[in-house]
Amino acid sequence: MTPGSQGEGITRNSHDGKGTLFGVPMGDLGWFASLLMGAAAGFCAFFFATFLGIFGILFYNTATHHNVDLALSYRYGGLTAGIIVLIAAWGYLGTMWVRRITRKS
């Protein structure tokens, strides 16, 4: 094997400095893909915040011997975090989509 032959045959797509997230070129997403990515981010935030809320209530109930309802983790933790992340993701991805559309025309 000669020096430099390891990189042969590998094509690299440079996106002219555009940002990527886990290999997904965020500047090249269409309208529907932006909606799906924003919704997925909102769902992930909802489930993660609910998970943390349930364990937080579990530790609180164990330490203080109170009986706090676990539904509070859904209502106040998960729902709030999910809606905030959903709106933020749709706002960010929407502005990137509008910039890309207005740049082309």
Backbone as XML, in Angstrom:
<?xml version="1.0"?>
<chain id="A" units="angstrom">
  <residue number="1" name="MET">
    <atom name="N" x="0.838" y="-1.153" z="0.000"/>
    <atom name="CA" x="0.000" y="0.000" z="0.000"/>
    <atom name="C" x="0.897" y="1.235" z="0.000"/>
  </residue>
  <residue number="2" name="THR">
    <atom name="N" x="0.596" y="2.134" z="-0.855"/>
    <atom name="CA" x="1.401" y="3.342" z="-0.957"/>
    <atom name="C" x="0.837" y="4.415" z="-0.038"/>
  </residue>
  <residue number="3" name="PRO">
    <atom name="N" x="1.687" y="5.341" z="0.374"/>
    <atom name="CA" x="1.186" y="6.419" z="1.236"/>
    <atom name="C" x="0.138" y="7.250" z="0.483"/>
  </residue>
  <residue number="4" name="GLY">
    <atom name="N" x="-0.923" y="7.547" z="1.146"/>
    <atom name="CA" x="-1.975" y="8.368" z="0.547"/>
    <atom name="C" x="-3.032" y="7.558" z="-0.167"/>
  </residue>
  <residue number="5" name="SER">
    <atom name="N" x="-2.846" y="6.236" z="-0.270"/>
    <atom name="CA" x="-3.832" y="5.433" z="-0.984"/>
    <atom name="C" x="-5.014" y="5.059" z="-0.104"/>
  </residue>
  <residue number="6" name="GLN">
    <atom name="N" x="-4.916" y="5.333" z="1.183"/>
    <atom name="CA" x="-6.017" y="4.984" z="2.068"/>
    <atom name="C" x="-7.235" y="5.850" z="1.815"/>
  </residue>
  <residue number="7" name="GLY">
    <atom name="N" x="-7.042" y="7.070" z="1.379"/>
    <atom name="CA" x="-8.157" y="7.977" z="1.163"/>
    <atom name="C" x="-8.751" y="7.879" z="-0.225"/>
  </residue>
  <residue number="8" name="GLU">
    <atom name="N" x="-8.161" y="7.071" z="-1.097"/>
    <atom name="CA" x="-8.675" y="6.963" z="-2.455"/>
    <atom name="C" x="-9.989" y="6.208" z="-2.456"/>
  </residue>
  <residue number="9" name="GLY">
    <atom name="N" x="-10.873" y="6.629" z="-3.300"/>
    <atom name="CA" x="-12.149" y="5.969" z="-3.426"/>
    <atom name="C" x="-13.184" y="6.449" z="-2.425"/>
  </residue>
  <residue number="10" name="ILE">
    <atom name="N" x="-12.784" y="7.307" z="-1.520"/>
    <atom name="CA" x="-13.723" y="7.852" z="-0.548"/>
    <atom name="C" x="-14.138" y="9.227" z="-1.037"/>
  </residue>
  <residue number="11" name="THR">
    <atom name="N" x="-15.403" y="9.363" z="-1.320"/>
    <atom name="CA" x="-15.895" y="10.666" z="-1.756"/>
    <atom name="C" x="-16.410" y="11.417" z="-0.553"/>
  </residue>
  <residue number="12" name="ARG">
    <atom name="N" x="-16.070" y="12.654" z="-0.493"/>
    <atom name="CA" x="-16.511" y="13.490" z="0.621"/>
    <atom name="C" x="-17.371" y="14.604" z="0.064"/>
  </residue>
  <residue number="13" name="ASN">
    <atom name="N" x="-18.507" y="14.766" z="0.688"/>
    <atom name="CA" x="-19.408" y="15.830" z="0.301"/>
    <atom name="C" x="-19.136" y="17.021" z="1.201"/>
  </residue>
  <residue number="14" name="SER">
    <atom name="N" x="-18.530" y="18.032" z="0.670"/>
    <atom name="CA" x="-18.372" y="19.242" z="1.472"/>
    <atom name="C" x="-19.579" y="20.120" z="1.197"/>
  </residue>
  <residue number="15" name="HIS">
    <atom name="N" x="-20.164" y="20.593" z="2.262"/>
    <atom name="CA" x="-21.372" y="21.396" z="2.133"/>
    <atom name="C" x="-21.038" y="22.876" z="2.223"/>
  </residue>
  <residue number="16" name="ASP">
    <atom name="N" x="-19.865" y="23.246" z="1.762"/>
    <atom name="CA" x="-19.433" y="24.639" z="1.732"/>
    <atom name="C" x="-19.527" y="25.296" z="3.101"/>
  </residue>
  <residue number="17" name="GLY">
    <atom name="N" x="-19.132" y="24.585" z="4.126"/>
    <atom name="CA" x="-19.099" y="25.142" z="5.466"/>
    <atom name="C" x="-20.439" y="25.134" z="6.177"/>
  </residue>
  <residue number="18" name="LYS">
    <atom name="N" x="-21.446" y="24.477" z="5.626"/>
    <atom name="CA" x="-22.746" y="24.429" z="6.290"/>
    <atom name="C" x="-22.664" y="23.477" z="7.476"/>
  </residue>
  <residue number="19" name="GLY">
    <atom name="N" x="-23.449" y="23.767" z="8.491"/>
    <atom name="CA" x="-23.418" y="22.965" z="9.698"/>
    <atom name="C" x="-24.131" y="21.634" z="9.532"/>
  </residue>
  <residue number="20" name="THR">
    <atom name="N" x="-23.632" y="20.641" z="10.238"/>
    <atom name="CA" x="-24.277" y="19.335" z="10.251"/>
    <atom name="C" x="-24.530" y="18.939" z="11.697"/>
  </residue>
  <residue number="21" name="LEU">
    <atom name="N" x="-25.560" y="18.137" z="11.892"/>
    <atom name="CA" x="-25.887" y="17.597" z="13.197"/>
    <atom name="C" x="-26.022" y="16.097" z="13.039"/>
  </residue>
  <residue number="22" name="PHE">
    <atom name="N" x="-25.072" y="15.348" z="13.607"/>
    <atom name="CA" x="-24.999" y="13.893" z="13.472"/>
    <atom name="C" x="-24.964" y="13.478" z="12.008"/>
  </residue>
  <residue number="23" name="GLY">
    <atom name="N" x="-24.283" y="14.253" z="11.179"/>
    <atom name="CA" x="-24.144" y="13.920" z="9.771"/>
    <atom name="C" x="-25.258" y="14.433" z="8.879"/>
  </residue>
  <residue number="24" name="VAL">
    <atom name="N" x="-26.304" y="15.012" z="9.464"/>
    <atom name="CA" x="-27.414" y="15.543" z="8.676"/>
    <atom name="C" x="-27.112" y="17.001" z="8.355"/>
  </residue>
  <residue number="25" name="PRO">
    <atom name="N" x="-27.057" y="17.361" z="7.071"/>
    <atom name="CA" x="-26.816" y="18.771" z="6.730"/>
    <atom name="C" x="-28.045" y="19.606" z="7.072"/>
  </residue>
  <residue number="26" name="MET">
    <atom name="N" x="-27.963" y="20.390" z="8.130"/>
    <atom name="CA" x="-29.128" y="21.115" z="8.641"/>
    <atom name="C" x="-29.574" y="22.227" z="7.691"/>
  </residue>
  <residue number="27" name="GLY">
    <atom name="N" x="-28.684" y="22.767" z="6.894"/>
    <atom name="CA" x="-29.060" y="23.837" z="5.983"/>
    <atom name="C" x="-29.771" y="23.348" z="4.744"/>
  </residue>
  <residue number="28" name="ASP">
    <atom name="N" x="-29.771" y="22.048" z="4.496"/>
    <atom name="CA" x="-30.365" y="21.499" z="3.280"/>
    <atom name="C" x="-31.701" y="20.818" z="3.514"/>
  </residue>
  <residue number="29" name="LEU">
    <atom name="N" x="-32.297" y="20.985" z="4.682"/>
    <atom name="CA" x="-33.565" y="20.337" z="4.971"/>
    <atom name="C" x="-34.702" y="21.071" z="4.269"/>
  </residue>
  <residue number="30" name="GLY">
    <atom name="N" x="-35.662" y="20.316" z="3.795"/>
    <atom name="CA" x="-36.845" y="20.901" z="3.189"/>
    <atom name="C" x="-37.873" y="21.273" z="4.247"/>
  </residue>
  <residue number="31" name="TRP">
    <atom name="N" x="-39.043" y="21.707" z="3.784"/>
    <atom name="CA" x="-40.103" y="22.155" z="4.684"/>
    <atom name="C" x="-40.603" y="21.013" z="5.565"/>
  </residue>
  <residue number="32" name="PHE">
    <atom name="N" x="-40.936" y="19.888" z="4.961"/>
    <atom name="CA" x="-41.479" y="18.766" z="5.715"/>
    <atom name="C" x="-40.421" y="18.142" z="6.617"/>
  </residue>
  <residue number="33" name="ALA">
    <atom name="N" x="-39.200" y="18.038" z="6.139"/>
    <atom name="CA" x="-38.123" y="17.479" z="6.966"/>
    <atom name="C" x="-37.855" y="18.368" z="8.177"/>
  </residue>
  <residue number="34" name="SER">
    <atom name="N" x="-37.970" y="19.674" z="8.006"/>
    <atom name="CA" x="-37.799" y="20.589" z="9.137"/>
    <atom name="C" x="-38.895" y="20.386" z="10.173"/>
  </residue>
  <residue number="35" name="LEU">
    <atom name="N" x="-40.133" y="20.184" z="9.709"/>
    <atom name="CA" x="-41.230" y="19.916" z="10.643"/>
    <atom name="C" x="-40.995" y="18.623" z="11.411"/>
  </residue>
  <residue number="36" name="LEU">
    <atom name="N" x="-40.549" y="17.583" z="10.714"/>
    <atom name="CA" x="-40.299" y="16.305" z="11.371"/>
    <atom name="C" x="-39.153" y="16.378" z="12.370"/>
  </residue>
  <residue number="37" name="MET">
    <atom name="N" x="-38.081" y="17.061" z="11.992"/>
    <atom name="CA" x="-36.937" y="17.185" z="12.903"/>
    <atom name="C" x="-37.312" y="17.988" z="14.147"/>
  </residue>
  <residue number="38" name="GLY">
    <atom name="N" x="-38.095" y="19.050" z="13.973"/>
    <atom name="CA" x="-38.539" y="19.838" z="15.119"/>
    <atom name="C" x="-39.447" y="19.045" z="16.039"/>
  </residue>
  <residue number="39" name="ALA">
    <atom name="N" x="-40.373" y="18.273" z="15.439"/>
    <atom name="CA" x="-41.275" y="17.444" z="16.240"/>
    <atom name="C" x="-40.497" y="16.353" z="16.976"/>
  </residue>
  <residue number="40" name="ALA">
    <atom name="N" x="-39.512" y="15.775" z="16.322"/>
    <atom name="CA" x="-38.696" y="14.745" z="16.972"/>
    <atom name="C" x="-37.916" y="15.331" z="18.149"/>
  </residue>
  <residue number="41" name="ALA">
    <atom name="N" x="-37.399" y="16.536" z="17.981"/>
    <atom name="CA" x="-36.682" y="17.179" z="19.089"/>
    <atom name="C" x="-37.626" y="17.465" z="20.251"/>
  </residue>
  <residue number="42" name="GLY">
    <atom name="N" x="-38.846" y="17.894" z="19.940"/>
    <atom name="CA" x="-39.836" y="18.143" z="20.991"/>
    <atom name="C" x="-40.223" y="16.883" z="21.738"/>
  </residue>
  <residue number="43" name="PHE">
    <atom name="N" x="-40.431" y="15.779" z="21.013"/>
    <atom name="CA" x="-40.762" y="14.510" z="21.656"/>
    <atom name="C" x="-39.620" y="14.023" z="22.533"/>
  </residue>
  <residue number="44" name="CYS">
    <atom name="N" x="-38.400" y="14.139" z="22.043"/>
    <atom name="CA" x="-37.246" y="13.712" z="22.848"/>
    <atom name="C" x="-37.143" y="14.532" z="24.129"/>
  </residue>
  <residue number="45" name="ALA">
    <atom name="N" x="-37.353" y="15.838" z="24.016"/>
    <atom name="CA" x="-37.285" y="16.689" z="25.208"/>
    <atom name="C" x="-38.402" y="16.346" z="26.187"/>
  </residue>
  <residue number="46" name="PHE">
    <atom name="N" x="-39.613" y="16.058" z="25.651"/>
    <atom name="CA" x="-40.727" y="15.681" z="26.516"/>
    <atom name="C" x="-40.406" y="14.425" z="27.309"/>
  </residue>
  <residue number="47" name="PHE">
    <atom name="N" x="-39.917" y="13.394" z="26.635"/>
    <atom name="CA" x="-39.641" y="12.137" z="27.319"/>
    <atom name="C" x="-38.464" y="12.253" z="28.285"/>
  </residue>
  <residue number="48" name="PHE">
    <atom name="N" x="-37.446" y="13.008" z="27.917"/>
    <atom name="CA" x="-36.295" y="13.173" z="28.805"/>
    <atom name="C" x="-36.682" y="13.966" z="30.048"/>
  </residue>
  <residue number="49" name="ALA">
    <atom name="N" x="-37.441" y="15.049" z="29.878"/>
    <atom name="CA" x="-37.859" y="15.844" z="31.038"/>
    <atom name="C" x="-38.818" y="15.062" z="31.925"/>
  </residue>
  <residue number="50" name="THR">
    <atom name="N" x="-39.683" y="14.244" z="31.323"/>
    <atom name="CA" x="-40.583" y="13.410" z="32.117"/>
    <atom name="C" x="-39.800" y="12.373" z="32.911"/>
  </residue>
  <residue number="51" name="PHE">
    <atom name="N" x="-38.810" y="11.781" z="32.272"/>
    <atom name="CA" x="-37.944" y="10.810" z="32.956"/>
    <atom name="C" x="-37.262" y="11.453" z="34.162"/>
  </residue>
  <residue number="52" name="LEU">
    <atom name="N" x="-36.676" y="12.631" z="33.941"/>
    <atom name="CA" x="-36.014" y="13.312" z="35.049"/>
    <atom name="C" x="-37.016" y="13.722" z="36.127"/>
  </residue>
  <residue number="53" name="GLY">
    <atom name="N" x="-38.202" y="14.135" z="35.727"/>
    <atom name="CA" x="-39.225" y="14.523" z="36.695"/>
    <atom name="C" x="-39.700" y="13.364" z="37.543"/>
  </residue>
  <residue number="54" name="ILE">
    <atom name="N" x="-39.895" y="12.209" z="36.910"/>
    <atom name="CA" x="-40.332" y="11.025" z="37.662"/>
    <atom name="C" x="-39.281" y="10.614" z="38.682"/>
  </residue>
  <residue number="55" name="PHE">
    <atom name="N" x="-38.022" y="10.610" z="38.264"/>
    <atom name="CA" x="-36.981" y="10.243" z="39.223"/>
    <atom name="C" x="-36.803" y="11.309" z="40.300"/>
  </residue>
  <residue number="56" name="GLY">
    <atom name="N" x="-36.993" y="12.578" z="39.936"/>
    <atom name="CA" x="-36.923" y="13.634" z="40.940"/>
    <atom name="C" x="-38.019" y="13.485" z="41.981"/>
  </residue>
  <residue number="57" name="ILE">
    <atom name="N" x="-39.248" y="13.198" z="41.533"/>
    <atom name="CA" x="-40.356" y="12.984" z="42.468"/>
    <atom name="C" x="-40.128" y="11.714" z="43.287"/>
  </residue>
  <residue number="58" name="LEU">
    <atom name="N" x="-39.564" y="10.694" z="42.657"/>
    <atom name="CA" x="-39.265" y="9.459" z="43.385"/>
    <atom name="C" x="-38.281" y="9.718" z="44.516"/>
  </residue>
  <residue number="59" name="PHE">
    <atom name="N" x="-37.208" y="10.440" z="44.231"/>
    <atom name="CA" x="-36.231" y="10.748" z="45.275"/>
    <atom name="C" x="-36.829" y="11.661" z="46.340"/>
  </residue>
  <residue number="60" name="TYR">
    <atom name="N" x="-37.655" y="12.617" z="45.926"/>
    <atom name="CA" x="-38.298" y="13.513" z="46.889"/>
    <atom name="C" x="-39.245" y="12.743" z="47.804"/>
  </residue>
  <residue number="61" name="ASN">
    <atom name="N" x="-40.052" y="11.864" z="47.210"/>
    <atom name="CA" x="-40.978" y="11.059" z="48.023"/>
    <atom name="C" x="-40.233" y="10.147" z="48.993"/>
  </residue>
  <residue number="62" name="THR">
    <atom name="N" x="-39.123" y="9.600" z="48.543"/>
    <atom name="CA" x="-38.343" y="8.707" z="49.395"/>
    <atom name="C" x="-37.672" y="9.469" z="50.535"/>
  </residue>
  <residue number="63" name="ALA">
    <atom name="N" x="-37.137" y="10.642" z="50.244"/>
    <atom name="CA" x="-36.396" y="11.389" z="51.257"/>
    <atom name="C" x="-37.319" y="12.043" z="52.275"/>
  </residue>
  <residue number="64" name="THR">
    <atom name="N" x="-38.487" y="12.533" z="51.831"/>
    <atom name="CA" x="-39.337" y="13.312" z="52.740"/>
    <atom name="C" x="-40.565" y="12.552" z="53.212"/>
  </residue>
  <residue number="65" name="HIS">
    <atom name="N" x="-40.804" y="11.364" z="52.712"/>
    <atom name="CA" x="-41.961" y="10.534" z="53.056"/>
    <atom name="C" x="-43.288" y="11.224" z="52.744"/>
  </residue>
  <residue number="66" name="HIS">
    <atom name="N" x="-43.272" y="12.058" z="51.683"/>
    <atom name="CA" x="-44.504" y="12.666" z="51.184"/>
    <atom name="C" x="-45.053" y="11.793" z="50.062"/>
  </residue>
  <residue number="67" name="ASN">
    <atom name="N" x="-46.239" y="12.132" z="49.608"/>
    <atom name="CA" x="-46.842" y="11.386" z="48.511"/>
    <atom name="C" x="-47.209" y="12.361" z="47.389"/>
  </residue>
  <residue number="68" name="VAL">
    <atom name="N" x="-46.221" y="12.763" z="46.598"/>
    <atom name="CA" x="-46.436" y="13.673" z="45.483"/>
    <atom name="C" x="-46.864" y="12.846" z="44.275"/>
  </residue>
  <residue number="69" name="ASP">
    <atom name="N" x="-47.898" y="13.310" z="43.588"/>
    <atom name="CA" x="-48.441" y="12.598" z="42.433"/>
    <atom name="C" x="-47.444" y="12.638" z="41.271"/>
  </residue>
  <residue number="70" name="LEU">
    <atom name="N" x="-47.206" y="11.486" z="40.634"/>
    <atom name="CA" x="-46.265" y="11.412" z="39.523"/>
    <atom name="C" x="-46.777" y="12.108" z="38.261"/>
  </residue>
  <residue number="71" name="ALA">
    <atom name="N" x="-48.078" y="12.384" z="38.197"/>
    <atom name="CA" x="-48.631" y="13.079" z="37.033"/>
    <atom name="C" x="-48.092" y="14.502" z="36.912"/>
  </residue>
  <residue number="72" name="LEU">
    <atom name="N" x="-47.578" y="15.041" z="37.993"/>
    <atom name="CA" x="-46.986" y="16.378" z="37.939"/>
    <atom name="C" x="-45.755" y="16.412" z="37.047"/>
  </residue>
  <residue number="73" name="SER">
    <atom name="N" x="-45.052" y="15.294" z="36.961"/>
    <atom name="CA" x="-43.871" y="15.254" z="36.100"/>
    <atom name="C" x="-44.265" y="15.376" z="34.634"/>
  </residue>
  <residue number="74" name="TYR">
    <atom name="N" x="-45.400" y="14.821" z="34.253"/>
    <atom name="CA" x="-45.878" y="14.962" z="32.876"/>
    <atom name="C" x="-46.371" y="16.375" z="32.619"/>
  </residue>
  <residue number="75" name="ARG">
    <atom name="N" x="-47.205" y="16.852" z="33.527"/>
    <atom name="CA" x="-47.885" y="18.122" z="33.311"/>
    <atom name="C" x="-46.934" y="19.303" z="33.338"/>
  </residue>
  <residue number="76" name="TYR">
    <atom name="N" x="-46.096" y="19.371" z="34.351"/>
    <atom name="CA" x="-45.251" y="20.547" z="34.508"/>
    <atom name="C" x="-43.843" y="20.367" z="33.949"/>
  </residue>
  <residue number="77" name="GLY">
    <atom name="N" x="-43.304" y="19.187" z="34.034"/>
    <atom name="CA" x="-41.942" y="18.972" z="33.538"/>
    <atom name="C" x="-41.888" y="18.652" z="32.068"/>
  </residue>
  <residue number="78" name="GLY">
    <atom name="N" x="-42.500" y="17.531" z="31.698"/>
    <atom name="CA" x="-42.396" y="17.050" z="30.325"/>
    <atom name="C" x="-43.115" y="17.917" z="29.315"/>
  </residue>
  <residue number="79" name="LEU">
    <atom name="N" x="-44.336" y="18.314" z="29.623"/>
    <atom name="CA" x="-45.108" y="19.110" z="28.674"/>
    <atom name="C" x="-44.476" y="20.475" z="28.447"/>
  </residue>
  <residue number="80" name="THR">
    <atom name="N" x="-44.037" y="21.106" z="29.510"/>
    <atom name="CA" x="-43.407" y="22.421" z="29.391"/>
    <atom name="C" x="-42.121" y="22.344" z="28.579"/>
  </residue>
  <residue number="81" name="ALA">
    <atom name="N" x="-41.257" y="21.401" z="28.906"/>
    <atom name="CA" x="-39.991" y="21.264" z="28.185"/>
    <atom name="C" x="-40.231" y="20.878" z="26.727"/>
  </residue>
  <residue number="82" name="GLY">
    <atom name="N" x="-41.174" y="19.975" z="26.484"/>
    <atom name="CA" x="-41.461" y="19.555" z="25.116"/>
    <atom name="C" x="-41.968" y="20.692" z="24.258"/>
  </residue>
  <residue number="83" name="ILE">
    <atom name="N" x="-42.876" y="21.511" z="24.791"/>
    <atom name="CA" x="-43.413" y="22.633" z="24.015"/>
    <atom name="C" x="-42.347" y="23.687" z="23.760"/>
  </residue>
  <residue number="84" name="ILE">
    <atom name="N" x="-41.518" y="23.970" z="24.754"/>
    <atom name="CA" x="-40.456" y="24.970" z="24.581"/>
    <atom name="C" x="-39.459" y="24.518" z="23.518"/>
  </residue>
  <residue number="85" name="VAL">
    <atom name="N" x="-39.026" y="23.260" z="23.590"/>
    <atom name="CA" x="-38.061" y="22.750" z="22.605"/>
    <atom name="C" x="-38.703" y="22.658" z="21.225"/>
  </residue>
  <residue number="86" name="LEU">
    <atom name="N" x="-39.963" y="22.261" z="21.155"/>
    <atom name="CA" x="-40.666" y="22.180" z="19.873"/>
    <atom name="C" x="-40.745" y="23.543" z="19.204"/>
  </residue>
  <residue number="87" name="ILE">
    <atom name="N" x="-41.135" y="24.569" z="19.947"/>
    <atom name="CA" x="-41.231" y="25.913" z="19.380"/>
    <atom name="C" x="-39.854" y="26.439" z="18.991"/>
  </residue>
  <residue number="88" name="ALA">
    <atom name="N" x="-38.852" y="26.203" z="19.830"/>
    <atom name="CA" x="-37.493" y="26.662" z="19.514"/>
    <atom name="C" x="-36.940" y="25.956" z="18.279"/>
  </residue>
  <residue number="89" name="ALA">
    <atom name="N" x="-37.152" y="24.644" z="18.180"/>
    <atom name="CA" x="-36.641" y="23.887" z="17.029"/>
    <atom name="C" x="-37.356" y="24.303" z="15.749"/>
  </residue>
  <residue number="90" name="TRP">
    <atom name="N" x="-38.687" y="24.448" z="15.812"/>
    <atom name="CA" x="-39.418" y="24.889" z="14.621"/>
    <atom name="C" x="-39.022" y="26.305" z="14.217"/>
  </residue>
  <residue number="91" name="GLY">
    <atom name="N" x="-38.780" y="27.161" z="15.192"/>
    <atom name="CA" x="-38.331" y="28.515" z="14.873"/>
    <atom name="C" x="-36.967" y="28.522" z="14.209"/>
  </residue>
  <residue number="92" name="TYR">
    <atom name="N" x="-36.036" y="27.759" z="14.769"/>
    <atom name="CA" x="-34.680" y="27.704" z="14.211"/>
    <atom name="C" x="-34.665" y="27.064" z="12.829"/>
  </residue>
  <residue number="93" name="LEU">
    <atom name="N" x="-35.295" y="25.898" z="12.714"/>
    <atom name="CA" x="-35.302" y="25.205" z="11.427"/>
    <atom name="C" x="-36.123" y="25.963" z="10.392"/>
  </residue>
  <residue number="94" name="GLY">
    <atom name="N" x="-37.177" y="26.639" z="10.832"/>
    <atom name="CA" x="-37.975" y="27.437" z="9.902"/>
    <atom name="C" x="-37.207" y="28.621" z="9.344"/>
  </residue>
  <residue number="95" name="THR">
    <atom name="N" x="-36.438" y="29.303" z="10.209"/>
    <atom name="CA" x="-35.642" y="30.423" z="9.712"/>
    <atom name="C" x="-34.536" y="29.946" z="8.777"/>
  </residue>
  <residue number="96" name="MET">
    <atom name="N" x="-33.955" y="28.783" z="9.066"/>
    <atom name="CA" x="-32.944" y="28.244" z="8.144"/>
    <atom name="C" x="-33.569" y="27.899" z="6.802"/>
  </residue>
  <residue number="97" name="TRP">
    <atom name="N" x="-34.791" y="27.352" z="6.804"/>
    <atom name="CA" x="-35.470" y="27.007" z="5.552"/>
    <atom name="C" x="-35.819" y="28.269" z="4.765"/>
  </residue>
  <residue number="98" name="VAL">
    <atom name="N" x="-36.303" y="29.300" z="5.451"/>
    <atom name="CA" x="-36.653" y="30.551" z="4.769"/>
    <atom name="C" x="-35.403" y="31.205" z="4.196"/>
  </residue>
  <residue number="99" name="ARG">
    <atom name="N" x="-34.303" y="31.190" z="4.921"/>
    <atom name="CA" x="-33.055" y="31.759" z="4.397"/>
    <atom name="C" x="-32.591" y="31.028" z="3.140"/>
  </residue>
  <residue number="100" name="ARG">
    <atom name="N" x="-32.722" y="29.701" z="3.164"/>
    <atom name="CA" x="-32.291" y="28.929" z="2.002"/>
    <atom name="C" x="-33.177" y="29.206" z="0.803"/>
  </residue>
  <residue number="101" name="ILE">
    <atom name="N" x="-34.482" y="29.335" z="1.030"/>
    <atom name="CA" x="-35.405" y="29.599" z="-0.068"/>
    <atom name="C" x="-35.196" y="31.003" z="-0.631"/>
  </residue>
  <residue number="102" name="THR">
    <atom name="N" x="-35.027" y="31.984" z="0.231"/>
    <atom name="CA" x="-34.843" y="33.363" z="-0.244"/>
    <atom name="C" x="-33.485" y="33.575" z="-0.886"/>
  </residue>
  <residue number="103" name="ARG">
    <atom name="N" x="-32.489" y="32.798" z="-0.515"/>
    <atom name="CA" x="-31.173" y="32.904" z="-1.122"/>
    <atom name="C" x="-31.170" y="32.385" z="-2.548"/>
  </residue>
  <residue number="104" name="LYS">
    <atom name="N" x="-31.969" y="31.348" z="-2.811"/>
    <atom name="CA" x="-32.012" y="30.759" z="-4.147"/>
    <atom name="C" x="-32.771" y="31.627" z="-5.138"/>
  </residue>
  <residue number="105" name="SER">
    <atom name="N" x="-33.752" y="32.388" z="-4.668"/>
    <atom name="CA" x="-34.559" y="33.157" z="-5.618"/>
    <atom name="C" x="-34.043" y="34.535" z="-5.865"/>
  </residue>
</chain>
